[in-house]
Amino acid sequence: MTRDLTQGRIPKGLLWFVLPLICGNLFQQLYNLTDTWIVGRFIGEGALGAVGSSYTLLTFLTSILLGLCMGSAAYFSIQFGRGDMARLRQGIFQAFVLIGGLTLVLNMAVYLLLGGFLWLLRIPAEVAGLTRTYLLWIFGGIAATFLYNFFANLLRAVGDSATPLAFLGVSVGLNIGLDVLFVVPLHLGVMGAALATVIAQYASGLGLMAWAWKKYPALRVRREDMVWERRSLSNVFSLSFFTCLQQSVMNFGILLVQGLVNSFGTAVMAAFAVAVKIDTVAYMPVQDFGNAFSTFVAQNYGAGKRDRIRAGVKWAAACVIVFCLAVGGAVCLLAPRLLAFFAGAEAAEVIAIGTGYLRIEGSCYLGIGVLFLLYGYFRAVNRPAVSLVLTICSLGTRVALAYALSALPALGVTGIWLSIPIGWFFADTVGIVLWRRENRRGLQT
């Protein structure tokens, strides 16, 4: 069912739209945490480090596709807000061909560059073999990642956030079941963990594509829609390219930090692998809120409702502040117990290192929460380049400080943890200044 976010009460419309997004990502993170628990408990610490490092690389690669799909979805939302279904279908055709082609190129490239990725991540020799095996299998799911994210973002652009949730729920359940089967009784190790993920990805990607075609005839691309109209192509490309660049720059910076983390040894590597996943689950709802807010702004931008956008900004900011303070406090308090659950109570060094990370990040979640809102806002009002600038500010600061501070004997790995929130707050400052300037001069369609 589509949802028109240009009508009705703002809090109600946004909350009903964002709840399936939050539930969907919590399902996804539930799988990630289950995968971490299974690998850590049934394969070992080395496998945990290998899968954790691979997760950072995969996040970078999938962020390229996710950025392209999110950018094209902003265009879809704007056209839906305007009620221009013909131009919307043209955009669907153009975006699918462009992003699908890039997906095939990316899939071939990652296999050719596998050795370079392992070098970049500074994988310790004792886990290099496990990491290579995991990556060889997991790369097979890149095309499925494109299919799911393209059609999920398309449906969300027209206000349907519930259907992608349903398919993701089925995928996560299948993933967990196959994970247990392949790793525990069949003893397939990291290959089994990767294979389970790939099978579940194709189930959700192909399933959602078929569902969208059957249930949304208004979105079906017709022969007359298969044109390369210059204006719409330019808009689709601009939004997709800059959002992709923003997402990939962000995750490439994280990838560089992962290499630095790995240089501190297996214990730090394992602690970071577990802590990052806990961290991601904690602030994932506010990231989803930022994406829902982006759809809200884009539809109203297309409909020309500027006052409604301004009212939505105030309400969204209040929600983010309350959420980040509450969840950040809980993470700081429960950090040792959360780490012990996944790494095992006997892994004292891993727990101590991970607790330090989580308490620094948890106390600063407000920084990443505001940043997600800024990303969503500028993407929705057709200013994707600003989101890229904010990402460069955040990640540039983070990477530079991570290397500089971690070189100080008094800080060591703690310097890496401190660099993360500093980067968030610096980007927030720049973003708020740009948002106020944009607001003073008025939005231009």
Contacts in CASP RR format, 6 or more apart in sequence:
PFRMAT RR
TARGET T0000
AUTHOR 0000-0000-0000
METHOD contacts of the structure
MODEL  1
MTRDLTQGRIPKGLLWFVLPLICGNLFQQLYNLTDTWIVGRFIGEGALGA
VGSSYTLLTFLTSILLGLCMGSAAYFSIQFGRGDMARLRQGIFQAFVLIG
GLTLVLNMAVYLLLGGFLWLLRIPAEVAGLTRTYLLWIFGGIAATFLYNF
FANLLRAVGDSATPLAFLGVSVGLNIGLDVLFVVPLHLGVMGAALATVIA
QYASGLGLMAWAWKKYPALRVRREDMVWERRSLSNVFSLSFFTCLQQSVM
NFGILLVQGLVNSFGTAVMAAFAVAVKIDTVAYMPVQDFGNAFSTFVAQN
YGAGKRDRIRAGVKWAAACVIVFCLAVGGAVCLLAPRLLAFFAGAEAAEV
IAIGTGYLRIEGSCYLGIGVLFLLYGYFRAVNRPAVSLVLTICSLGTRVA
LAYALSALPALGVTGIWLSIPIGWFFADTVGIVLWRRENRRGLQT
1 159 0 8 1.000
1 160 0 8 1.000
1 162 0 8 1.000
2 80 0 8 1.000
2 158 0 8 1.000
2 159 0 8 1.000
2 160 0 8 1.000
3 13 0 8 1.000
3 16 0 8 1.000
3 17 0 8 1.000
3 158 0 8 1.000
3 159 0 8 1.000
3 160 0 8 1.000
3 161 0 8 1.000
4 81 0 8 1.000
4 159 0 8 1.000
4 299 0 8 1.000
5 13 0 8 1.000
5 14 0 8 1.000
5 17 0 8 1.000
5 159 0 8 1.000
5 295 0 8 1.000
5 296 0 8 1.000
5 299 0 8 1.000
5 300 0 8 1.000
6 81 0 8 1.000
6 299 0 8 1.000
6 300 0 8 1.000
6 303 0 8 1.000
6 305 0 8 1.000
6 308 0 8 1.000
10 296 0 8 1.000
10 308 0 8 1.000
10 311 0 8 1.000
10 312 0 8 1.000
10 315 0 8 1.000
11 315 0 8 1.000
13 296 0 8 1.000
14 289 0 8 1.000
14 292 0 8 1.000
14 293 0 8 1.000
14 296 0 8 1.000
14 312 0 8 1.000
14 315 0 8 1.000
14 316 0 8 1.000
17 159 0 8 1.000
17 161 0 8 1.000
17 292 0 8 1.000
17 295 0 8 1.000
17 296 0 8 1.000
18 161 0 8 1.000
18 288 0 8 1.000
18 289 0 8 1.000
18 292 0 8 1.000
18 293 0 8 1.000
19 161 0 8 1.000
20 161 0 8 1.000
20 162 0 8 1.000
20 164 0 8 1.000
20 165 0 8 1.000
21 156 0 8 1.000
21 161 0 8 1.000
21 165 0 8 1.000
21 288 0 8 1.000
21 289 0 8 1.000
21 291 0 8 1.000
21 292 0 8 1.000
22 284 0 8 1.000
22 285 0 8 1.000
22 288 0 8 1.000
22 289 0 8 1.000
23 165 0 8 1.000
24 164 0 8 1.000
24 165 0 8 1.000
24 168 0 8 1.000
24 169 0 8 1.000
25 284 0 8 1.000
25 285 0 8 1.000
25 287 0 8 1.000
25 288 0 8 1.000
26 281 0 8 1.000
26 284 0 8 1.000
26 285 0 8 1.000
27 165 0 8 1.000
27 168 0 8 1.000
27 169 0 8 1.000
27 172 0 8 1.000
28 168 0 8 1.000
28 172 0 8 1.000
29 277 0 8 1.000
29 280 0 8 1.000
29 281 0 8 1.000
29 284 0 8 1.000
30 172 0 8 1.000
30 176 0 8 1.000
31 172 0 8 1.000
31 173 0 8 1.000
31 175 0 8 1.000
31 176 0 8 1.000
31 179 0 8 1.000
32 55 0 8 1.000
32 277 0 8 1.000
32 280 0 8 1.000
32 281 0 8 1.000
33 277 0 8 1.000
33 278 0 8 1.000
33 281 0 8 1.000
33 342 0 8 1.000
34 176 0 8 1.000
34 179 0 8 1.000
35 51 0 8 1.000
35 175 0 8 1.000
35 176 0 8 1.000
35 179 0 8 1.000
35 193 0 8 1.000
35 197 0 8 1.000
36 48 0 8 1.000
36 51 0 8 1.000
36 52 0 8 1.000
36 273 0 8 1.000
36 274 0 8 1.000
36 277 0 8 1.000
36 342 0 8 1.000
37 341 0 8 1.000
37 342 0 8 1.000
38 179 0 8 1.000
38 180 0 8 1.000
38 183 0 8 1.000
38 184 0 8 1.000
38 193 0 8 1.000
39 47 0 8 1.000
39 48 0 8 1.000
39 51 0 8 1.000
39 183 0 8 1.000
39 190 0 8 1.000
39 193 0 8 1.000
40 47 0 8 1.000
40 48 0 8 1.000
40 342 0 8 1.000
40 343 0 8 1.000
41 344 0 8 1.000
42 183 0 8 1.000
42 184 0 8 1.000
43 183 0 8 1.000
43 189 0 8 1.000
43 190 0 8 1.000
43 193 0 8 1.000
45 266 0 8 1.000
45 270 0 8 1.000
45 347 0 8 1.000
45 350 0 8 1.000
46 126 0 8 1.000
46 127 0 8 1.000
46 130 0 8 1.000
46 266 0 8 1.000
46 270 0 8 1.000
47 127 0 8 1.000
47 130 0 8 1.000
47 189 0 8 1.000
47 190 0 8 1.000
48 270 0 8 1.000
48 273 0 8 1.000
48 274 0 8 1.000
48 343 0 8 1.000
49 127 0 8 1.000
49 266 0 8 1.000
49 269 0 8 1.000
49 270 0 8 1.000
49 273 0 8 1.000
50 123 0 8 1.000
50 127 0 8 1.000
50 129 0 8 1.000
50 130 0 8 1.000
50 131 0 8 1.000
50 134 0 8 1.000
50 190 0 8 1.000
51 134 0 8 1.000
51 190 0 8 1.000
51 193 0 8 1.000
51 273 0 8 1.000
52 269 0 8 1.000
52 273 0 8 1.000
52 276 0 8 1.000
53 121 0 8 1.000
53 123 0 8 1.000
53 127 0 8 1.000
53 131 0 8 1.000
53 258 0 8 1.000
53 259 0 8 1.000
53 262 0 8 1.000
53 269 0 8 1.000
53 273 0 8 1.000
54 131 0 8 1.000
54 134 0 8 1.000
54 135 0 8 1.000
54 138 0 8 1.000
55 273 0 8 1.000
55 276 0 8 1.000
55 277 0 8 1.000
56 121 0 8 1.000
56 251 0 8 1.000
56 254 0 8 1.000
56 255 0 8 1.000
56 258 0 8 1.000
56 276 0 8 1.000
57 117 0 8 1.000
57 121 0 8 1.000
57 135 0 8 1.000
57 255 0 8 1.000
57 258 0 8 1.000
58 138 0 8 1.000
59 251 0 8 1.000
59 254 0 8 1.000
60 248 0 8 1.000
60 251 0 8 1.000
60 252 0 8 1.000
60 254 0 8 1.000
60 255 0 8 1.000
61 106 0 8 1.000
61 110 0 8 1.000
61 142 0 8 1.000
62 142 0 8 1.000
62 145 0 8 1.000
62 149 0 8 1.000
63 247 0 8 1.000
63 248 0 8 1.000
63 250 0 8 1.000
63 251 0 8 1.000
64 102 0 8 1.000
64 106 0 8 1.000
64 244 0 8 1.000
64 247 0 8 1.000
64 248 0 8 1.000
65 99 0 8 1.000
65 102 0 8 1.000
65 103 0 8 1.000
65 106 0 8 1.000
65 142 0 8 1.000
65 145 0 8 1.000
65 146 0 8 1.000
65 149 0 8 1.000
65 244 0 8 1.000
66 149 0 8 1.000
66 247 0 8 1.000
67 240 0 8 1.000
67 243 0 8 1.000
67 244 0 8 1.000
67 246 0 8 1.000
67 247 0 8 1.000
67 248 0 8 1.000
68 95 0 8 1.000
68 98 0 8 1.000
68 99 0 8 1.000
68 102 0 8 1.000
68 240 0 8 1.000
68 241 0 8 1.000
68 243 0 8 1.000
68 244 0 8 1.000
69 95 0 8 1.000
69 99 0 8 1.000
69 146 0 8 1.000
69 149 0 8 1.000
69 150 0 8 1.000
69 152 0 8 1.000
69 153 0 8 1.000
69 240 0 8 1.000
70 153 0 8 1.000
70 243 0 8 1.000
70 247 0 8 1.000
70 291 0 8 1.000
70 294 0 8 1.000
70 379 0 8 1.000
71 153 0 8 1.000
71 239 0 8 1.000
71 240 0 8 1.000
71 242 0 8 1.000
71 243 0 8 1.000
71 244 0 8 1.000
71 379 0 8 1.000
71 384 0 8 1.000
72 91 0 8 1.000
72 95 0 8 1.000
72 99 0 8 1.000
72 150 0 8 1.000
72 153 0 8 1.000
72 236 0 8 1.000
72 239 0 8 1.000
72 240 0 8 1.000
73 153 0 8 1.000
73 154 0 8 1.000
73 156 0 8 1.000
73 157 0 8 1.000
73 295 0 8 1.000
74 157 0 8 1.000
74 239 0 8 1.000
74 243 0 8 1.000
74 294 0 8 1.000
74 298 0 8 1.000
74 379 0 8 1.000
74 380 0 8 1.000
74 382 0 8 1.000
74 384 0 8 1.000
75 91 0 8 1.000
75 95 0 8 1.000
75 232 0 8 1.000
75 235 0 8 1.000
75 236 0 8 1.000
75 239 0 8 1.000
75 240 0 8 1.000
76 88 0 8 1.000
76 91 0 8 1.000
76 92 0 8 1.000
76 153 0 8 1.000
76 154 0 8 1.000
76 157 0 8 1.000
76 158 0 8 1.000
77 157 0 8 1.000
77 158 0 8 1.000
77 294 0 8 1.000
77 295 0 8 1.000
77 298 0 8 1.000
77 299 0 8 1.000
77 302 0 8 1.000
77 380 0 8 1.000
78 298 0 8 1.000
78 299 0 8 1.000
78 301 0 8 1.000
78 302 0 8 1.000
78 380 0 8 1.000
78 382 0 8 1.000
79 85 0 8 1.000
79 87 0 8 1.000
79 88 0 8 1.000
79 91 0 8 1.000
79 302 0 8 1.000
80 88 0 8 1.000
80 157 0 8 1.000
80 158 0 8 1.000
80 159 0 8 1.000
80 299 0 8 1.000
81 298 0 8 1.000
81 299 0 8 1.000
81 300 0 8 1.000
81 302 0 8 1.000
81 303 0 8 1.000
82 302 0 8 1.000
82 303 0 8 1.000
85 218 0 8 1.000
86 225 0 8 1.000
87 232 0 8 1.000
88 219 0 8 1.000
89 219 0 8 1.000
89 220 0 8 1.000
89 221 0 8 1.000
89 222 0 8 1.000
89 225 0 8 1.000
90 225 0 8 1.000
90 227 0 8 1.000
90 229 0 8 1.000
90 232 0 8 1.000
91 232 0 8 1.000
91 233 0 8 1.000
91 236 0 8 1.000
92 154 0 8 1.000
92 219 0 8 1.000
92 221 0 8 1.000
92 225 0 8 1.000
93 221 0 8 1.000
93 225 0 8 1.000
93 226 0 8 1.000
93 227 0 8 1.000
94 228 0 8 1.000
94 232 0 8 1.000
94 233 0 8 1.000
94 236 0 8 1.000
95 150 0 8 1.000
95 236 0 8 1.000
95 240 0 8 1.000
96 150 0 8 1.000
96 221 0 8 1.000
98 236 0 8 1.000
98 237 0 8 1.000
98 240 0 8 1.000
99 146 0 8 1.000
99 150 0 8 1.000
99 240 0 8 1.000
100 146 0 8 1.000
100 150 0 8 1.000
103 142 0 8 1.000
103 143 0 8 1.000
103 146 0 8 1.000
104 143 0 8 1.000
106 142 0 8 1.000
107 139 0 8 1.000
107 140 0 8 1.000
107 142 0 8 1.000
107 143 0 8 1.000
110 117 0 8 1.000
110 139 0 8 1.000
110 142 0 8 1.000
111 136 0 8 1.000
111 139 0 8 1.000
114 132 0 8 1.000
114 135 0 8 1.000
114 136 0 8 1.000
114 139 0 8 1.000
115 132 0 8 1.000
117 135 0 8 1.000
118 128 0 8 1.000
118 131 0 8 1.000
118 132 0 8 1.000
118 135 0 8 1.000
120 255 0 8 1.000
120 259 0 8 1.000
121 131 0 8 1.000
121 255 0 8 1.000
121 258 0 8 1.000
121 259 0 8 1.000
121 262 0 8 1.000
122 259 0 8 1.000
122 260 0 8 1.000
122 262 0 8 1.000
122 263 0 8 1.000
123 131 0 8 1.000
123 262 0 8 1.000
124 262 0 8 1.000
124 265 0 8 1.000
124 266 0 8 1.000
124 269 0 8 1.000
126 266 0 8 1.000
127 266 0 8 1.000
130 190 0 8 1.000
133 190 0 8 1.000
133 191 0 8 1.000
133 194 0 8 1.000
134 190 0 8 1.000
134 191 0 8 1.000
134 193 0 8 1.000
134 194 0 8 1.000
135 194 0 8 1.000
137 191 0 8 1.000
137 192 0 8 1.000
137 194 0 8 1.000
137 195 0 8 1.000
137 198 0 8 1.000
138 194 0 8 1.000
138 197 0 8 1.000
138 198 0 8 1.000
140 198 0 8 1.000
141 197 0 8 1.000
141 198 0 8 1.000
141 201 0 8 1.000
141 202 0 8 1.000
144 198 0 8 1.000
144 201 0 8 1.000
144 202 0 8 1.000
144 204 0 8 1.000
144 205 0 8 1.000
144 206 0 8 1.000
145 201 0 8 1.000
147 205 0 8 1.000
147 206 0 8 1.000
147 208 0 8 1.000
147 209 0 8 1.000
148 164 0 8 1.000
148 167 0 8 1.000
148 168 0 8 1.000
148 171 0 8 1.000
148 201 0 8 1.000
148 204 0 8 1.000
148 205 0 8 1.000
148 208 0 8 1.000
151 164 0 8 1.000
151 205 0 8 1.000
151 208 0 8 1.000
151 209 0 8 1.000
151 211 0 8 1.000
151 212 0 8 1.000
152 164 0 8 1.000
152 167 0 8 1.000
152 168 0 8 1.000
152 208 0 8 1.000
154 212 0 8 1.000
154 219 0 8 1.000
155 161 0 8 1.000
155 163 0 8 1.000
155 164 0 8 1.000
155 208 0 8 1.000
155 212 0 8 1.000
155 216 0 8 1.000
156 164 0 8 1.000
156 291 0 8 1.000
156 295 0 8 1.000
157 295 0 8 1.000
157 298 0 8 1.000
158 216 0 8 1.000
158 219 0 8 1.000
159 295 0 8 1.000
161 292 0 8 1.000
163 208 0 8 1.000
163 211 0 8 1.000
163 212 0 8 1.000
163 215 0 8 1.000
164 208 0 8 1.000
167 204 0 8 1.000
167 205 0 8 1.000
167 207 0 8 1.000
167 208 0 8 1.000
167 211 0 8 1.000
168 204 0 8 1.000
169 204 0 8 1.000
170 203 0 8 1.000
170 204 0 8 1.000
171 200 0 8 1.000
171 201 0 8 1.000
171 203 0 8 1.000
171 204 0 8 1.000
171 205 0 8 1.000
172 200 0 8 1.000
173 200 0 8 1.000
174 199 0 8 1.000
174 200 0 8 1.000
174 203 0 8 1.000
175 196 0 8 1.000
175 197 0 8 1.000
175 199 0 8 1.000
175 200 0 8 1.000
177 196 0 8 1.000
178 195 0 8 1.000
178 196 0 8 1.000
178 199 0 8 1.000
178 200 0 8 1.000
179 192 0 8 1.000
179 193 0 8 1.000
179 196 0 8 1.000
179 197 0 8 1.000
181 196 0 8 1.000
182 188 0 8 1.000
182 189 0 8 1.000
182 191 0 8 1.000
182 192 0 8 1.000
182 193 0 8 1.000
182 195 0 8 1.000
182 196 0 8 1.000
183 189 0 8 1.000
183 192 0 8 1.000
183 193 0 8 1.000
183 196 0 8 1.000
186 192 0 8 1.000
188 195 0 8 1.000
212 219 0 8 1.000
213 220 0 8 1.000
235 382 0 8 1.000
238 382 0 8 1.000
238 384 0 8 1.000
239 379 0 8 1.000
239 382 0 8 1.000
239 384 0 8 1.000
241 384 0 8 1.000
242 384 0 8 1.000
242 385 0 8 1.000
242 387 0 8 1.000
242 388 0 8 1.000
243 379 0 8 1.000
243 384 0 8 1.000
243 387 0 8 1.000
245 388 0 8 1.000
246 375 0 8 1.000
246 384 0 8 1.000
246 387 0 8 1.000
246 388 0 8 1.000
246 390 0 8 1.000
246 391 0 8 1.000
247 391 0 8 1.000
249 388 0 8 1.000
249 391 0 8 1.000
249 392 0 8 1.000
249 395 0 8 1.000
250 391 0 8 1.000
250 394 0 8 1.000
250 395 0 8 1.000
252 395 0 8 1.000
253 395 0 8 1.000
253 396 0 8 1.000
253 398 0 8 1.000
253 399 0 8 1.000
254 395 0 8 1.000
256 399 0 8 1.000
257 398 0 8 1.000
257 399 0 8 1.000
257 402 0 8 1.000
257 416 0 8 1.000
257 419 0 8 1.000
258 272 0 8 1.000
260 402 0 8 1.000
260 403 0 8 1.000
260 406 0 8 1.000
260 416 0 8 1.000
261 268 0 8 1.000
261 269 0 8 1.000
261 272 0 8 1.000
261 413 0 8 1.000
261 416 0 8 1.000
262 268 0 8 1.000
262 269 0 8 1.000
264 406 0 8 1.000
264 412 0 8 1.000
264 413 0 8 1.000
267 349 0 8 1.000
267 350 0 8 1.000
267 353 0 8 1.000
268 353 0 8 1.000
268 413 0 8 1.000
270 343 0 8 1.000
270 347 0 8 1.000
270 350 0 8 1.000
271 339 0 8 1.000
271 343 0 8 1.000
271 349 0 8 1.000
271 350 0 8 1.000
271 351 0 8 1.000
271 352 0 8 1.000
271 353 0 8 1.000
271 354 0 8 1.000
271 357 0 8 1.000
272 353 0 8 1.000
272 354 0 8 1.000
272 357 0 8 1.000
274 339 0 8 1.000
274 342 0 8 1.000
274 343 0 8 1.000
274 350 0 8 1.000
274 354 0 8 1.000
275 339 0 8 1.000
275 353 0 8 1.000
275 354 0 8 1.000
275 357 0 8 1.000
275 358 0 8 1.000
276 357 0 8 1.000
277 342 0 8 1.000
278 331 0 8 1.000
278 335 0 8 1.000
278 338 0 8 1.000
278 339 0 8 1.000
278 342 0 8 1.000
278 358 0 8 1.000
279 331 0 8 1.000
279 357 0 8 1.000
279 358 0 8 1.000
279 361 0 8 1.000
279 362 0 8 1.000
282 327 0 8 1.000
282 328 0 8 1.000
282 330 0 8 1.000
282 331 0 8 1.000
282 362 0 8 1.000
282 365 0 8 1.000
283 324 0 8 1.000
283 327 0 8 1.000
283 365 0 8 1.000
283 368 0 8 1.000
283 369 0 8 1.000
285 323 0 8 1.000
285 327 0 8 1.000
286 320 0 8 1.000
286 323 0 8 1.000
286 324 0 8 1.000
286 327 0 8 1.000
286 365 0 8 1.000
286 368 0 8 1.000
286 369 0 8 1.000
286 372 0 8 1.000
287 368 0 8 1.000
287 369 0 8 1.000
287 372 0 8 1.000
289 316 0 8 1.000
289 319 0 8 1.000
289 320 0 8 1.000
289 323 0 8 1.000
289 372 0 8 1.000
289 373 0 8 1.000
290 316 0 8 1.000
290 369 0 8 1.000
290 372 0 8 1.000
290 373 0 8 1.000
290 375 0 8 1.000
290 376 0 8 1.000
291 372 0 8 1.000
291 376 0 8 1.000
293 312 0 8 1.000
293 316 0 8 1.000
293 373 0 8 1.000
293 376 0 8 1.000
293 377 0 8 1.000
293 380 0 8 1.000
294 375 0 8 1.000
294 376 0 8 1.000
294 377 0 8 1.000
294 379 0 8 1.000
294 380 0 8 1.000
295 380 0 8 1.000
296 312 0 8 1.000
296 380 0 8 1.000
297 309 0 8 1.000
297 312 0 8 1.000
297 376 0 8 1.000
297 377 0 8 1.000
297 380 0 8 1.000
297 381 0 8 1.000
298 379 0 8 1.000
298 380 0 8 1.000
298 381 0 8 1.000
300 306 0 8 1.000
300 308 0 8 1.000
300 309 0 8 1.000
301 309 0 8 1.000
301 380 0 8 1.000
301 381 0 8 1.000
301 382 0 8 1.000
301 443 0 8 1.000
301 445 0 8 1.000
302 445 0 8 1.000
304 445 0 8 1.000
306 442 0 8 1.000
306 443 0 8 1.000
309 381 0 8 1.000
309 443 0 8 1.000
310 439 0 8 1.000
313 373 0 8 1.000
313 377 0 8 1.000
316 373 0 8 1.000
317 370 0 8 1.000
317 373 0 8 1.000
320 366 0 8 1.000
320 369 0 8 1.000
320 370 0 8 1.000
320 372 0 8 1.000
320 373 0 8 1.000
321 366 0 8 1.000
324 365 0 8 1.000
324 366 0 8 1.000
324 367 0 8 1.000
324 368 0 8 1.000
324 369 0 8 1.000
325 365 0 8 1.000
325 366 0 8 1.000
327 362 0 8 1.000
327 365 0 8 1.000
328 362 0 8 1.000
328 363 0 8 1.000
328 365 0 8 1.000
329 362 0 8 1.000
329 363 0 8 1.000
331 338 0 8 1.000
331 358 0 8 1.000
331 359 0 8 1.000
331 361 0 8 1.000
331 362 0 8 1.000
331 365 0 8 1.000
332 358 0 8 1.000
332 359 0 8 1.000
332 362 0 8 1.000
332 363 0 8 1.000
335 354 0 8 1.000
335 355 0 8 1.000
335 356 0 8 1.000
335 358 0 8 1.000
335 359 0 8 1.000
336 351 0 8 1.000
336 355 0 8 1.000
338 358 0 8 1.000
339 350 0 8 1.000
339 351 0 8 1.000
339 354 0 8 1.000
339 355 0 8 1.000
339 358 0 8 1.000
340 347 0 8 1.000
340 351 0 8 1.000
343 350 0 8 1.000
343 351 0 8 1.000
344 351 0 8 1.000
345 351 0 8 1.000
353 413 0 8 1.000
356 414 0 8 1.000
356 417 0 8 1.000
357 417 0 8 1.000
360 414 0 8 1.000
360 417 0 8 1.000
360 418 0 8 1.000
360 420 0 8 1.000
360 421 0 8 1.000
361 417 0 8 1.000
361 420 0 8 1.000
361 421 0 8 1.000
363 421 0 8 1.000
364 420 0 8 1.000
364 421 0 8 1.000
364 424 0 8 1.000
364 425 0 8 1.000
367 421 0 8 1.000
367 424 0 8 1.000
367 425 0 8 1.000
367 428 0 8 1.000
368 424 0 8 1.000
370 428 0 8 1.000
370 432 0 8 1.000
371 390 0 8 1.000
371 394 0 8 1.000
371 424 0 8 1.000
371 427 0 8 1.000
371 428 0 8 1.000
374 387 0 8 1.000
374 390 0 8 1.000
374 427 0 8 1.000
374 428 0 8 1.000
374 431 0 8 1.000
374 432 0 8 1.000
374 435 0 8 1.000
375 387 0 8 1.000
375 390 0 8 1.000
375 391 0 8 1.000
376 387 0 8 1.000
377 435 0 8 1.000
378 384 0 8 1.000
378 386 0 8 1.000
378 387 0 8 1.000
378 390 0 8 1.000
378 434 0 8 1.000
378 435 0 8 1.000
379 387 0 8 1.000
381 438 0 8 1.000
381 443 0 8 1.000
383 438 0 8 1.000
386 431 0 8 1.000
386 434 0 8 1.000
389 430 0 8 1.000
389 434 0 8 1.000
390 427 0 8 1.000
390 430 0 8 1.000
390 431 0 8 1.000
391 427 0 8 1.000
393 423 0 8 1.000
393 426 0 8 1.000
393 427 0 8 1.000
393 430 0 8 1.000
394 423 0 8 1.000
394 424 0 8 1.000
394 426 0 8 1.000
394 427 0 8 1.000
395 423 0 8 1.000
396 423 0 8 1.000
397 419 0 8 1.000
397 422 0 8 1.000
397 423 0 8 1.000
397 426 0 8 1.000
397 427 0 8 1.000
398 419 0 8 1.000
398 420 0 8 1.000
398 422 0 8 1.000
398 423 0 8 1.000
399 419 0 8 1.000
400 419 0 8 1.000
401 415 0 8 1.000
401 418 0 8 1.000
401 419 0 8 1.000
401 422 0 8 1.000
401 423 0 8 1.000
402 415 0 8 1.000
402 416 0 8 1.000
402 419 0 8 1.000
402 420 0 8 1.000
405 411 0 8 1.000
405 412 0 8 1.000
405 414 0 8 1.000
405 415 0 8 1.000
405 416 0 8 1.000
405 418 0 8 1.000
405 419 0 8 1.000
406 412 0 8 1.000
406 413 0 8 1.000
406 414 0 8 1.000
406 415 0 8 1.000
406 416 0 8 1.000
408 415 0 8 1.000
411 418 0 8 1.000
END
